[in-house]
Every structure is written in C-alpha cells, then in structure tokens.
C-alpha cells in the first residue's frame, strides 16, 4: 500500500528460500540506500544419499557443525538430527506427489552442540538416504559426509559423498548407459512439502529425449531412484541437469561398474558447478589415467582453453591447450602430460560449460576401483573433511590449489573424535599452484577429520584423495570440498516512494 507520509522499511530474514515481494525490481536508488544484509541461515538440511543396504560392507555418516561462525542467538537449541527418508523400492517408478507429508522417522543420530563431531555406523537392510537437519543456532556451517567400503563378490570399492542440501537445481557430468556401468540417480526430498522434478540429459551425440523425465514426483521426506541406463541406454558418457518446478530436492549420482559378475569399481559422481564461462576441477590425480569430460549444454559450440595448476604453478597440457565441445554434448579428453603430479584443471570457455574427471586405479594384481572429481566453486569460507581413512593401508591427502594470481594461505586443523582441535598447521599456496597435505588421525581417532579455513574467500579449491591396496585390489576415492551455507543475503523491502518527505527533518 502506498503512503504519502512515510516510507516503510522492513528487514526480512529467511532460511535459504526467499520469495520475491514484487514482479518489478526496486529502483536503483533504493537498492543503493538499502543494500542486502547478511543474516545467519536458520535451517540446513543436507542429505546423505543411498547409504547402507549391503551385507559385506562398512557404511558411515559423519556430522559436524562448524565452530565460531555467525548464528542466531538461542538459549536452548534443538539438536541436529539424522533421519532415514522413506524408501522408494522400485527404481524407475514415478510416484505422484503426496499431498500429506509423512511423519519424520526416529533420529539415527543427534548432535547437541556446535563444534561437536558425531559419526554413525549405518546398518540397514536396504540402501537409504539420510536427511541431516539443523535449525536455529545449529544451522549455519552444517557439514555431513558419508563413506562406504564394499567387499562383496559382485561389488567392491570405496566411495564417499558430501551430503548435499536440497536445492532447485543440480548438475552432474559422469555415468554411462552402457552395459556393465550402472548409474543410479538418487532424488531425495528432506522437506515436508512434495517436490516435482524435471530432468534433462546429454551424451556424446547431443541432447537425449528420454522418457519419463518430466514431472517426476518426489513425496515429502522420501527418496526416489532412477536408473541411468534406462534413461540413456548405450550412452558412453552422460551429463544431467535436475531442476524442480515445485519444492526442492537433494540429488546424487552413483556409479557401479562390473564385467558380468566381476566388480570394476564404484563411486559417487560429485555434483558439478552449474555451467559457467570459467570452472575449476580440484584434486585431479597423477595416476589412474584421468579422463576429462566437458558438458556444453547450450546451442553453440564451446571453445575451451585448458590450464593446469601444478606443483610449480600453471601450465598448459600437451596437445590440449584449446578444445572444442560441440553444442549440446559431452566431450571426453584423455589427460596426458600431467608431469606426474596432482593438479587442478581450469577451463575457460566462450560458452557456459561444466565438467568432471574420471580416473581408474588399476593395480597389476587385483581388481580396479574408480573415482570422480568435478567442477567445484572456490571455498567461500571454512569447511570440513570428516571421514578420511589413514589405517588398514589407507592414505588420505588434501590437494589444495590456488585459483588466485598471488599466494594465499590456508589453515588445516586436525580434529579428534569429539571435534576438538588436536593439531593445527598453516600452508602458503603459491598463485596457480597445487600443494598436497597428507592427513593424519588424531590419537585414538576413528577417522582423519580436518577443518579447512582459507584466509581469503574465493582463493582456493580443495579435494581429498583416498587410496589403498590389498590382496583383492585397489580402493580409490576423490571428494571435492564445498563450503557449507553460513549466511544468506537478505533483501530489504522499502516503500514505493523513496523520495517522500522524511518527517525527522520537519
């Protein structure tokens, strides 16, 4: 309502989902006078995708709320909880959105305070997604991670995944519809409102007109699984976009490869950054014959410049300084000439793109395992890597890459089993370089758990590599790190007449 006497100024706070107050943006003068403000998030709900359900495996979930971050004041906050989501038993089915939310399951795990690390061994008869929810003062900086080690006759390997928040858009570059390369697309809805999902797919030949990919219903507090080989049969490499027209979902893409009954590895494909003109892929290993996959979802061919961030700074790969990705397709480039060192890959394109890297650790004796890393935004603030393994022959390493011209600094804090800091180290990362940091467990800790604190927002990308070998073969995993939500930009709503008289000046 307009008023000729006063200008109404209202500060609005939200938990990550904000509704626009008008179809027309505010005048520029109003935006300058009343800029957006940063407020702590008051609800976080990352989802750990499809963990457990295997007899001969070990599955864990770790939960940690970053200390010393802005949060709302609250005397008696509700604890962080981890709960199973309802299981959709038939992959490929398309249930109708449920008009009534299901009741939340009993908590599998609770965390009562900030800076407390809790872990859970997941033992379920069927694979399930687990929703982790923090509200109020325990919502900002909520990090969750899952890990699985499998040793079955037809399934063997190591996979970890960052538990991702529900959102309206997700991208993946990885997976295949070929025989023996089963991909499972896991859509999880941790909210109390039903979601409706649309999926678009591309492969090496162009866009895929897949059946039953529009208007997919995901009921409240449930998960829904689709098989990639049913959506993209015979496709060698696949790019996926997931959007919602109602509600929000978390999404994950799991890959399990076999040769008939012989296991060839398993991995979650990390969620990729939304297509942009410049993207960076962290933690590209110096072994495993890594292969770069680039998706150009637009209608124009993408001309892409490729640069590596290595131990001694940036360099161009041999024979692949510039590549062309045909419009609406996924291209694949074998990465030769890495100088036997882990790197990050920067892709600079005239058209929006996103990308991933696939690698296979194939020992001389025993079975292989595969891993993916993907285009990831630079860290905007602190984050944590929770479930690193450094026992039973495992090694875990952070690969830290500077995307800035000048040197930058990062602090690595090793945590004990309770989340307290056991040791601390500062590293200087030269501009355009990649520096490895070997992880170690705190005394008597179950996992190598670290807090990563960049000195400058937007200056570094980080990924974790885990590997091991035994008599049966390799274990191999890559995990790009992302900063969890801590604050959200909140607009200020003002009256339509910014030039009205200020009565304080009468």
C-alpha positions in Angstrom: 0.0 0.0 0.0 1.3 3.5 -0.9 1.6 6.2 1.7 2.4 9.9 1.0 3.7 10.5 4.6 6.1 7.7 5.4 8.4 5.2 3.7 8.1 1.7 5.1 11.4 -0.2 5.7 11.1 -3.9 6.7 14.0 -6.2 7.2 13.1 -9.7 6.1 15.1 -12.8 7.2 14.9 -16.3 5.6 16.5 -19.7 5.8 17.7 -20.0 2.3 14.4 -19.9 0.3 13.3 -16.3 -0.2 10.2 -15.2 -2.1 10.2 -12.1 -4.2 7.9 -9.4 -3.0 7.3 -7.9 -6.4 7.5 -8.7 -10.0 9.3 -5.4 -10.6 12.7 -4.8 -9.1 13.3 -1.9 -6.7 14.7 1.4 -8.1 18.4 1.5 -8.2 18.5 4.4 -5.8 16.6 2.3 -3.2 18.9 -0.7 -3.7 21.9 1.6 -3.1 20.3 3.2 0.0 19.1 -0.2 1.4 21.5 -2.9 0.3 21.1 -6.6 1.1 22.3 -7.6 4.5 23.9 -11.0 5.5 22.0 -13.0 8.1 22.8 -16.4 9.6 20.9 -19.3 8.0 18.3 -20.8 10.4 17.7 -24.1 8.7 20.1 -26.5 7.0 19.1 -30.0 5.6 21.9 -31.8 3.8 21.1 -35.3 2.6 23.5 -38.3 2.6 22.5 -40.3 -0.5 21.7 -44.0 -0.6 24.0 -45.4 2.1 23.9 -48.9 3.6 21.9 -51.9 2.4 25.0 -54.1 1.7 25.8 -57.2 3.8 29.6 -57.2 3.3 30.3 -53.5 3.6 31.0 -50.8 6.1 29.0 -47.6 5.8 29.3 -44.5 8.0 27.9 -41.0 8.2 29.7 -38.1 9.9 28.1 -34.8 11.1 29.8 -31.7 12.2 28.7 -28.1 12.8 31.5 -25.6 12.2 32.6 -23.6 15.3 33.0 -19.9 15.5 30.6 -18.9 12.7 27.7 -16.3 12.9 24.5 -17.8 14.2 21.2 -16.6 15.7 21.1 -16.3 19.4 19.3 -19.2 21.0 19.3 -20.3 24.7 18.2 -23.9 24.2 18.6 -25.0 20.5 17.1 -28.2 19.2 19.8 -30.8 18.4 20.9 -31.6 14.9 19.3 -34.8 13.8 19.9 -37.5 11.1 16.9 -39.5 10.0 16.2 -42.0 7.3 14.0 -41.0 4.4 11.2 -43.2 3.1 12.4 -45.7 0.5 11.1 -46.0 -3.0 11.5 -49.7 -3.7 11.3 -49.8 -7.5 13.9 -47.7 -9.4 12.4 -46.0 -12.4 8.9 -45.7 -11.0 7.3 -42.2 -10.9 5.1 -41.8 -7.8 2.6 -39.0 -7.6 3.5 -36.2 -5.1 2.0 -37.0 -1.7 -0.5 -34.3 -0.6 0.3 -35.1 3.1 3.9 -35.2 4.5 4.9 -38.4 6.1 5.9 -38.4 9.7 9.6 -37.9 10.4 11.5 -41.1 11.3 13.1 -41.6 14.6 16.6 -40.0 14.8 19.6 -42.2 14.0 21.9 -39.7 15.4 21.8 -36.3 17.3 24.4 -33.6 17.7 23.8 -31.3 20.7 26.3 -28.5 20.1 28.5 -26.6 17.7 32.0 -27.9 17.0 31.0 -31.5 18.1 31.8 -34.3 15.7 29.5 -37.3 15.6 29.7 -40.4 13.4 27.3 -43.3 12.9 27.8 -46.8 11.5 24.8 -47.3 9.1 23.4 -50.8 9.1 20.2 -51.1 7.1 18.6 -53.9 5.1 18.1 -51.5 2.1 20.0 -48.6 0.9 18.5 -45.4 2.2 19.1 -41.6 2.1 19.6 -39.9 5.4 18.5 -36.3 6.0 20.6 -34.3 8.4 18.7 -31.3 9.8 20.0 -28.3 11.8 17.8 -25.4 12.9 18.3 -22.1 14.7 21.7 -21.6 16.1 23.0 -25.0 14.9 22.0 -24.5 11.3 25.0 -22.4 10.0 28.0 -24.3 8.8 26.4 -27.8 9.0 28.7 -30.3 7.2 27.8 -34.0 6.7 29.6 -36.8 4.8 29.0 -40.5 4.1 31.5 -43.3 3.3 31.1 -46.9 2.1 33.7 -49.6 1.8 32.3 -52.7 0.0 33.9 -56.2 -0.3 31.2 -58.3 -1.9 31.6 -60.8 -4.7 30.0 -58.5 -7.3 30.6 -55.1 -5.7 33.9 -53.9 -4.4 35.5 -50.5 -3.8 35.4 -47.3 -1.8 33.0 -44.4 -2.3 32.4 -41.2 -0.3 30.0 -38.4 -0.9 29.3 -35.0 0.5 25.8 -34.8 1.9 24.3 -32.0 -0.3 21.5 -29.6 0.6 18.1 -29.6 -1.1 18.0 -27.1 -3.9 16.1 -26.3 -7.1 19.0 -27.2 -9.5 21.7 -29.8 -9.7 24.3 -30.8 -12.4 26.3 -34.0 -12.9 28.8 -34.9 -15.6 29.5 -38.6 -15.4 27.9 -42.0 -15.5 27.0 -44.1 -18.5 24.2 -46.1 -20.0 26.5 -48.8 -21.3 26.1 -52.4 -20.2 28.0 -53.1 -17.0 28.1 -49.4 -16.0 25.0 -49.0 -13.9 24.3 -45.5 -12.7 21.7 -44.7 -10.1 20.2 -41.1 -9.9 19.0 -40.6 -6.3 16.5 -37.8 -5.7 15.9 -37.1 -2.0 13.3 -34.7 -0.6 14.1 -33.9 3.1 11.3 -31.3 3.4 7.7 -31.5 4.5 6.4 -30.4 1.0 6.2 -32.7 -2.1 8.6 -31.8 -4.9 8.2 -32.1 -8.7 11.4 -32.7 -10.7 12.4 -32.3 -14.4 15.5 -34.0 -15.8 17.5 -33.1 -18.9 20.2 -35.3 -20.3 23.0 -35.1 -22.9 25.6 -37.6 -24.2 28.4 -37.7 -26.7 25.9 -37.3 -29.6 23.8 -34.5 -28.2 20.6 -34.0 -26.1 18.7 -37.2 -25.1 15.0 -37.4 -25.5 14.5 -39.7 -22.5 11.0 -40.9 -21.4 9.5 -40.2 -18.0 11.9 -37.4 -17.2 9.4 -34.6 -16.7 7.0 -34.0 -13.8 8.7 -36.7 -11.5 7.0 -36.6 -8.1 9.2 -37.0 -5.0 6.9 -37.1 -1.9 7.8 -35.3 1.3 10.6 -36.9 3.4 11.3 -39.6 0.8 13.8 -40.7 -1.8 13.3 -41.7 -5.4 15.8 -43.7 -7.5 16.1 -43.7 -11.3 18.4 -45.9 -13.4 20.7 -44.1 -15.8 20.9 -47.0 -18.2 17.1 -46.8 -18.6 17.2 -43.1 -19.2 20.2 -43.1 -21.6 20.7 -46.7 -22.9 24.1 -47.3 -24.6 25.3 -43.7 -24.0 29.1 -43.7 -23.3 29.1 -40.6 -21.1 26.2 -38.6 -19.8 25.5 -35.1 -18.5 22.5 -34.5 -16.2 20.6 -31.4 -15.2 17.9 -31.7 -12.4 15.5 -28.8 -11.8 12.4 -28.6 -9.7 9.1 -26.9 -10.6 7.8 -27.4 -7.0 9.8 -27.8 -3.8 13.4 -28.7 -3.6 15.4 -31.9 -3.7 18.9 -33.2 -3.0 20.5 -35.2 -5.8 23.3 -37.7 -6.2 24.6 -40.0 -8.9 26.2 -43.3 -8.0 28.1 -45.5 -10.5 28.8 -49.2 -10.1 30.8 -50.9 -12.8 31.1 -54.7 -13.5 32.3 -57.1 -16.2 29.5 -59.7 -15.9 29.9 -60.6 -12.2 33.4 -59.2 -11.7 33.4 -55.8 -9.9 35.3 -53.0 -11.6 34.7 -50.2 -9.0 32.2 -47.9 -7.5 31.9 -44.2 -6.9 29.6 -41.3 -6.4 29.9 -38.7 -9.2 30.3 -35.4 -7.3 27.8 -32.7 -8.1 29.3 -30.3 -10.6 29.1 -26.5 -10.5 26.4 -25.0 -12.7 27.6 -24.2 -16.2 29.7 -21.1 -16.3 32.4 -19.5 -18.5 35.2 -20.5 -16.1 35.2 -23.6 -13.9 37.9 -25.4 -11.9 38.2 -29.1 -11.1 40.2 -29.8 -7.9 42.2 -33.0 -6.9 42.9 -34.4 -10.4 45.2 -37.4 -9.5 48.6 -38.1 -11.1 47.6 -41.7 -11.7 44.7 -43.7 -12.9 44.8 -42.4 -16.5 42.4 -39.5 -15.7 39.9 -38.5 -18.4 38.3 -35.0 -18.7 34.6 -34.8 -19.5 33.1 -31.5 -20.5 29.4 -30.7 -21.0 28.3 -27.8 -23.2 24.5 -27.7 -22.7 23.9 -24.7 -24.9 23.1 -24.4 -28.6 26.6 -23.1 -29.6 29.9 -25.0 -29.8 32.1 -24.1 -26.8 35.8 -23.1 -27.4 37.6 -24.1 -24.2 41.1 -23.1 -23.0 42.6 -25.6 -20.6 45.1 -24.8 -17.9 46.6 -26.9 -15.1 47.6 -25.8 -11.6 50.6 -27.9 -10.7 53.3 -28.0 -8.0 55.3 -25.2 -9.7 52.4 -23.1 -10.9 50.1 -23.1 -14.0 50.9 -24.9 -17.3 49.1 -25.9 -20.4 48.5 -29.6 -21.2 50.3 -31.1 -24.2 48.1 -31.1 -27.3 45.0 -29.9 -25.4 45.6 -26.2 -24.8 42.3 -25.5 -26.6 39.5 -27.9 -27.2 36.1 -27.6 -28.9 33.0 -29.1 -27.3 30.1 -29.5 -29.8 26.9 -27.8 -28.7 24.6 -29.8 -26.5 27.1 -32.7 -26.0 29.6 -34.2 -23.6 33.2 -34.4 -24.9 36.0 -36.6 -23.5 39.7 -35.8 -23.4 42.4 -38.1 -22.1 44.8 -36.2 -19.9 48.3 -36.8 -20.9 51.3 -34.7 -19.8 50.4 -34.1 -16.1 54.1 -34.2 -15.2 53.4 -37.0 -12.7 51.8 -34.6 -10.2 48.3 -34.0 -9.0 46.7 -30.8 -10.4 43.6 -28.7 -10.6 42.2 -28.0 -14.0 40.9 -24.6 -15.0 38.5 -24.4 -18.0 37.9 -21.0 -19.6 35.1 -21.1 -22.3 33.3 -18.7 -24.5 30.1 -20.6 -23.8 28.8 -21.9 -20.4 30.2 -25.3 -19.5 30.7 -27.7 -16.6 32.9 -30.7 -16.3 34.3 -33.7 -14.3 37.3 -36.0 -14.3 37.1 -39.8 -14.2 40.1 -41.9 -13.1 40.6 -45.7 -12.6 43.2 -47.1 -10.2 44.0 -50.5 -11.8 46.8 -52.3 -9.9 48.9 -55.0 -11.5 47.3 -57.6 -9.2 43.7 -57.5 -8.1 40.6 -55.5 -9.0 40.3 -51.9 -10.0 38.4 -49.0 -8.4 37.2 -45.8 -10.0 36.7 -42.2 -8.7 35.4 -38.9 -10.0 36.1 -35.3 -9.2 34.1 -32.4 -10.6 34.0 -28.6 -11.3 33.6 -27.0 -7.9 33.3 -23.4 -6.7 36.3 -22.0 -4.7 35.8 -22.1 -1.0 33.8 -19.1 0.3 34.7 -19.9 3.9 35.6 -22.7 6.2 34.6 -26.3 5.6 35.5 -29.8 6.9 36.5 -33.2 5.5 35.1 -35.7 8.0 35.7 -39.3 7.1 39.3 -39.6 5.8 40.9 -43.0 6.3 44.5 -43.5 7.3 44.5 -47.0 8.8 44.5 -50.5 7.2 46.8 -49.4 4.4 44.7 -46.3 3.5 46.3 -42.9 2.8 44.3 -39.6 2.6 45.6 -36.4 1.1 44.2 -33.0 0.6 45.1 -31.4 -2.8 44.9 -27.6 -2.2 45.0 -25.4 -5.3 45.2 -21.6 -5.6 43.0 -20.0 -8.2 44.4 -16.6 -7.4 47.3 -14.8 -9.0 49.0 -14.1 -5.7 50.0 -16.5 -2.9 47.3 -17.3 -0.4 47.2 -19.1 3.0 45.1 -21.9 4.4 44.9 -23.3 7.9 44.3 -27.1 8.4 43.1 -28.1 11.9 43.1 -31.8 12.7 40.1 -32.8 14.9 39.8 -35.6 17.5 36.8 -37.9 17.8 34.9 -35.2 19.7 35.6 -32.4 17.3 38.2 -30.6 19.4 41.3 -29.3 17.6 44.2 -31.7 18.1 46.8 -30.0 15.9 47.0 -27.0 13.5 49.1 -26.1 10.5 49.3 -23.1 8.2 50.2 -23.6 4.5 51.1 -21.0 1.9 49.7 -21.8 -1.5 51.5 -20.0 -4.4 49.3 -18.5 -7.0 48.1 -21.0 -9.6 49.8 -23.9 -7.8 48.6 -27.2 -6.1 50.0 -28.2 -2.7 49.3 -31.7 -1.2 48.7 -32.1 2.5 48.9 -35.6 4.0 46.2 -36.3 6.5 46.8 -38.0 9.8 44.4 -39.1 12.5 44.4 -37.6 16.0 45.4 -40.0 18.7 42.8 -42.7 19.1 40.5 -41.0 16.5 38.5 -43.2 14.1 38.9 -41.1 11.0 41.3 -38.4 9.8 39.0 -35.4 10.3 40.1 -31.9 9.4 38.8 -28.3 9.4 39.9 -26.3 6.4 40.0 -22.5 6.8 41.0 -20.4 3.8 42.5 -16.9 4.6 40.7 -15.4 1.6 37.2 -16.3 0.3 37.3 -17.4 -3.4 41.0 -18.1 -3.5 41.4 -21.9 -3.3 39.8 -25.1 -4.4 40.3 -28.3 -2.4 39.7 -32.0 -2.9 40.6 -35.1 -0.9 42.1 -38.3 -2.4 41.9 -41.6 -0.6 43.6 -44.8 -1.8 44.7 -48.2 -0.6 45.6 -51.7 -2.0 45.2 -55.2 -0.6 45.3 -58.7 -1.9 42.0 -58.2 -3.7 42.8 -54.9 -5.4 42.5 -51.2 -5.2 40.4 -48.8 -3.2 40.2 -45.3 -4.6 38.1 -42.1 -4.0 38.1 -38.4 -4.8 36.0 -35.8 -3.0 35.8 -32.1 -3.9 35.1 -29.9 -0.8 32.5 -27.2 -0.7 31.8 -24.5 1.9 28.5 -25.1 3.8 25.9 -22.3 4.0 26.7 -19.9 6.9 24.9 -16.7 5.9 22.2 -15.8 3.4 21.8 -12.4 1.6 18.5 -10.9 2.8 17.0 -8.0 0.8 15.3 -5.1 2.5 11.9 -4.2 1.3 11.1 -0.4 1.1 8.1 1.7 0.2 7.5 2.5 -3.5 8.2 6.2 -3.0 11.8 6.6 -1.8 11.7 10.4 -2.3 8.9 11.0 0.2 9.5 13.6 3.0 11.4 12.4 6.0 9.4 13.6 8.9 12.5 13.6 11.1 13.7 16.6 9.1 10.5 18.7 9.6 
